[in-house]
Amino acid sequence: MTRFRMTVGWTTLLAVVALVVSLTGQPARGQAPGVVLYISGDTNIQEMFEKQLLPMYEKDTGMKTKMVFLEHGQGAAGILAKIIAAKRANTTTDVDLYETQPTFIAQGAQDSIWTKLTKDNLTNIAKVDLQRPEVLVSAGFGIPYRGSSVVLAYNTKFVKEPPKTYDQLLEWIKKNPGKFTYCDPQTCGSGAAMLYTAIYKFVKAEDYSQLAFDASKETAWEPALQLLRSLKPAIYNNGFYPNGNVAVLQLLGRENIWMAPVWSDQGVSQRDQGLIPKTIQFTQITPAFTGGDSAMAIPAHAEHQAAGLQFLNWLLTTKPQTVVVNTLAGYPGIQWKFMPKDVRDKFAGIAGNFSPLPNARYQADAKRLWQEKVAGSAQ
Amino acid sequence: MKSFGREGAAGILLVLPPLLLLALLILYPAAEAVLGTLRVERAGHVIYSLDRYRDMLQTVSLRRSVGFTLMVTVISAGATFLLAYPLALYLRFTRGWVSSALMALFIVPLFIPVVIASFAMVTFLENHGYVETLLHYVGIEGLPPLMFNAVGIVLTEVWASIPFATLVLLAGLQAIDDSLIDSARDVGAGPLRTFVSVILPLNTVATIISLSFLFIGILGSFTIPYLVGGNAPQMMSVVMTNYFTNYLRPEISVALAAISFVIAALAGAAYVMGVARRETA
């Protein structure tokens, strides 16, 4: 009932938005750009597309591109609703290619809104390991093109022996009050990793990373939330959780804090650019922080479906994948054996496992419960 | 008579489009949303009740958010008013280059986008920021945190609101006839007496307008609390956005919006009464 009402609500909202957009004058249909990409991620992803991948693609193929960027995945659920609405109304959607969390792709798969990707319409799919969790979670409709994980960053100037396990990390935080923080989980993945890994201390990750959702299973999270709440007095500034991954890196850079969970890719690139000192090192702990591949899917009702497929196929070739790996210091979407040898050698060290993310609805609830019970609780 | 009727009809025709737009795009969806927060399904029947509000206010973080929002709004509006009034008085009653320079200077925040102002405040006030560094050189240490808490929000809101409040108050003061003030002086009233007995009562309308606009503006502000506020408690505008986009609980956002609407309506009523008073005066 509520689900139906929500859908009606979204559809109405989108109809109004569509009306307003059409009234304010979009370019006429005939002169639309070659391919419209909806990409979500942090600013580093946006820069990689704007400055490297898109110009490279336009040069390689002569096709035009247009990117709509959803920062930190804000509004991702709305875009999904928009694609579903187009499918139900039997019209085309301007989303030719959608990069989002695999769980969102899985949600849409129930409404069969995605193009089935096979080696007939996407030759380079052969290079992708189809057993990767993201492909499985997205019911085969999402193809990974990059992956990254949250790791523990620490300043060697102050920390000689970094924690090796999550328990040691908790111990370190309590022993060094004010020298650790993680960002508000709803504003960034690195803080969310701190939350999910705390939850995984008490429950089995596989129970929550699959599609099935059962709100009653969330009661098992209570000890994890209590644990994080008990850390509050030892967190930087008496329990200050900054907004966004970058804010945490800034605190590390100014030596306000000595240790924090950060995205491997963002940390490495900020250190390369000199935004954080060279004394910052990265390590993975056990159980590992969460990480994930981002996946791309192509709506079945995309206005330029062929162009979307062409772009994705191009993205899975060696040249753009090398750009992805070098820029993000992360994992390629295609298997390592298809990458050039120098790239393989350079990143041989970081290829470890990361914990899977909970599904989108568990994520939303975990973030809400964190706000209600950890940050928002009276001491 | 006849011509009046035609003019009246023309007048109504002219206000009809904005009125319809208001009804269609604001009043109707708002009413529908508020009714939606009252609809509760129970044993297969849809009934109207305040259950959702009760549940919501039982969540500690949400209850604190409402109180926090009211506190920050009242303090910010009050502080802005107390700072803007002397400034407006000075600009009204003093001539000279200092006054002219101030006149140009105080309005500057009005032309700086709040996003930029908020980030400027962050670099200025944060831990190891300009203010703390400066105080460190003078030998003052151990200041309580000025950023990412209520203090940060209040300071930034005050900074951003002073030009508007001053402009409204100044307009009111300029409408006061000099002769009234001169005659008060003639009968021996000192500056304080003149202010309390003549200027303050004559400027009541501007006072009410500035206070109610300050209150509503700060209550509904999003950018400043989002950028300079802490994690908890958060102002209602930020909480609403979180529940709507991040926690996938739009019904809580709407219920919170209804609460803030009621609070804002009280300030709105004060404004309407203030304006009505001007009309009849």
Chai-1 contact restraints between the chains, C-beta under 6 A:
chainA,res_idxA,chainB,res_idxB,connection_type,confidence,min_distance_angstrom,max_distance_angstrom,comment,restraint_id
A,D184,B,N231,contact,1.0,0.0,6.0,A-B,restraint_1
A,Q186,B,N246,contact,1.0,0.0,6.0,A-B,restraint_2
A,N237,B,P145,contact,1.0,0.0,6.0,A-B,restraint_3
A,F240,B,F148,contact,1.0,0.0,6.0,A-B,restraint_4
A,Y241,B,N231,contact,1.0,0.0,6.0,A-B,restraint_5
A,R254,B,H128,contact,1.0,0.0,6.0,A-B,restraint_6
A,N256,B,N127,contact,1.0,0.0,6.0,A-B,restraint_7
A,A364,B,Y247,contact,1.0,0.0,6.0,A-B,restraint_8
A,A364,B,L248,contact,1.0,0.0,6.0,A-B,restraint_9
A,K367,B,N246,contact,1.0,0.0,6.0,A-B,restraint_10
A,R368,B,Y247,contact,1.0,0.0,6.0,A-B,restraint_11
A,E372,B,T59,contact,1.0,0.0,6.0,A-B,restraint_12
A,E372,B,S61,contact,1.0,0.0,6.0,A-B,restraint_13
A,A375,B,N231,contact,1.0,0.0,6.0,A-B,restraint_14
A,A375,B,A232,contact,1.0,0.0,6.0,A-B,restraint_15
A,G376,B,S61,contact,1.0,0.0,6.0,A-B,restraint_16
A,G376,B,A232,contact,1.0,0.0,6.0,A-B,restraint_17
